[in-house]
Amino acid sequence: MTGHTLFGSEMSYFSGKARAYLRWKGIEFTEIAPSPAMMKTEIMPHIGWPVIPVLKTTDGKYVQDTADIISYFESRTGTPKALPQTPLQALVTYLIQLIADEWMTLPAMHYRWNHNEDWIYGEFGKNAAPDGTPEEQYEAGKAVGQRFKGFVPMLGITPETAPGVEKAYEQFLADFSAHLDKLPYLLGTRASYADFALIGPLYAHQYRDRFTGKHMKRTAPKVADYVERVIEGHGKAGELVPHDDIPASLLPILKAQLGECLPVLLATLERFKEWAETAEAKSDVPRGVGMVPFTTGGKEGMIAARTFPLLRLQDALDAYQIMLPSDRKRANAFLKAIDAEAISALRIDPRLTRRNYKLALV
Ligand SMILES: N[C@@H](CCC(=O)N[C@@H](CS)C(=O)NCC(=O)O)C(=O)O
């Protein structure tokens, strides 16, 4: 396969996830960082809303959403498969994707907007106004960045919760460094889907943003080395851990992250069900259904009940539901070990899908 285009950016969370996967898979592609003008002419007419990354395939098909980009190639290419082919590792992969895509946005957005704001405006500006003076670039970057900065309060990041966000992130760095003492990738000696997902929060914001990146390299150098390996597409040789086992060193990470994220998902699910009672079949789903309480790093606040994470949760629940009884028994023991037994009884009802690049009822 040759000649795919990835509309993405070095500064973008989900572009890193797609880029790491495409490199690892050996897909030939050109990455183009869309200027504000190109967002209007290339992205909006095809996708309907301003978002990256977007893949334009050699035959002119547009694919948006990193999970869809990965599955587009996975269904057309051979081994190694990004997604583990064994049941418990597949479930854990979807749980890591859920955390990486939807919960680690908190530290990513906090550090970018509370510690790197002026710097990131300059970076956005290099793309928005490539021929401008540094001042012009700063202003152009600010115009682009304001939209993303606007997501910060919706993620519950306030002066009260910020110390909790930092505490949870520091704990993650310590736990993940301990894992990397034992294994070079999340699920073995080769990279897999979960690693690409984790590059979302870890590359653009936590590694590449100037001040946060310095912090990572100083306090968690093994995590910084990992980010470099995965974003470069390394980790093709090697194996996933045998017997569908999950490395014990991942348990503290899953326990801590799901411990914070699951209560928000449960509260969101309740709100979503209430909304769905009066919604028309197959209708688009609103991006948020109100605000719900949350806790991170011991600090309490209110966070938007975003609906998209329910789609990522649905993937994890499907992986659990299709298990054979013997695998489900192992999965139950695993969920107990990470205090996430609630997952075994959960259903997204009505089910979610994506239609016209938007979240919708099935
Ligand atoms: N779930 C999507 C998320 C894509 C996404 O949120 N991209 C960000 C940039 S990293 C964006 O463009 N957001 C615009 C918005 O959410 O309105 C994926 O996995 O691709």
The ligand as a Tripos MOL2 file, in Angstrom:
@<TRIPOS>MOLECULE
LIG
   20    19     1     0     0
SMALL
NO_CHARGES

@<TRIPOS>ATOM
      1 N1        -11.7630    9.8600   19.2320 N.3       1 LIG1
      2 C1        -11.0280   10.5540   18.2010 C.3       1 LIG1
      3 C2        -10.6060   11.8860   18.7190 C.3       1 LIG1
      4 C3         -9.9370   12.8470   17.7610 C.3       1 LIG1
      5 C4         -9.6970   14.1400   18.5080 C.2       1 LIG1
      6 O1        -10.2940   14.3890   19.5620 O.2       1 LIG1
      7 N2         -8.8000   14.9550   17.9780 N.am      1 LIG1
      8 C5         -8.5180   16.2520   18.5740 C.3       1 LIG1
      9 C6         -7.0910   16.6500   18.2790 C.3       1 LIG1
     10 S1         -5.9560   15.4960   19.0070 S.3       1 LIG1
     11 C7         -9.4270   17.2400   17.9250 C.2       1 LIG1
     12 O2         -9.2460   17.5810   16.7760 O.2       1 LIG1
     13 N3        -10.4560   17.6460   18.6540 N.am      1 LIG1
     14 C8        -11.4220   18.5690   18.1730 C.3       1 LIG1
     15 C9        -12.6880   18.4150   18.9380 C.2       1 LIG1
     16 O3        -12.7880   17.4820   19.7650 O.co2     1 LIG1
     17 O4        -13.6070   19.2000   18.7070 O.co2     1 LIG1
     18 C10        -9.8930    9.6790   17.6920 C.2       1 LIG1
     19 O5         -9.5690    8.6630   18.3190 O.co2     1 LIG1
     20 O6         -9.4040    9.9940   16.6130 O.co2     1 LIG1
@<TRIPOS>BOND
     1     1     2 1
     2     2     3 1
     3     2    18 1
     4     3     4 1
     5     4     5 1
     6     5     6 2
     7     5     7 1
     8     7     8 1
     9     8     9 1
    10     8    11 1
    11     9    10 1
    12    11    12 2
    13    11    13 1
    14    13    14 1
    15    14    15 1
    16    15    16 2
    17    15    17 1
    18    18    19 2
    19    18    20 1
@<TRIPOS>SUBSTRUCTURE
     1 LIG1         1 GROUP 0 **** ****
